[in-house]
Amino acid sequence: MSDQLPLFREVFYRRERRSVPLAREFTRKALADWGVYERTGDVLLCVSELATNALLHGVPPGRGFRLHLSMRRQGPLRIEVHDSGGGQPRVREPDDESGRGLLLVAVLADAWGVGRRDPGKVVWCEFAGVAGA
């Protein structure tokens, strides 16, 4: 495969609690298939946080979210969570109960951000320095 062609996987999950562990396992399998072993724990934690945020804040009842994973052979690995909800996710000061999700993503990932889609948004993060086999 050419170094310029990206590796890509995507999956759709319904608004269910079991979607978070399913998204983690989907990502774990994609990384193994691509020969990516660096920073796997950080990647899986970010997938968990982005999926959880989508379920709690971004997915209206009866809807779901889409998880996109993409990477060129020399990186970066990009994770995107697409949902149809409104709002603008941001890092905030955590309290005793919540508020750590995007803070963890901001600390662990090399870059993160929010993009628009109609309807909803895309919350993404990237990991540089991971290379597939």
Secondary structure, DSSP 8 states (H G I E B T S, - for coil): --TTS-EEEEEEEESSTTHHHHHHHHHHHHHHHTT--TTHHHHHHHHHHHHHHIIIII--TT-EEEEEEEE-TT--EEEEEEE---S--------SSS--HHHHHHHHSSEEEEEE-SSSEEEEEEE-S----
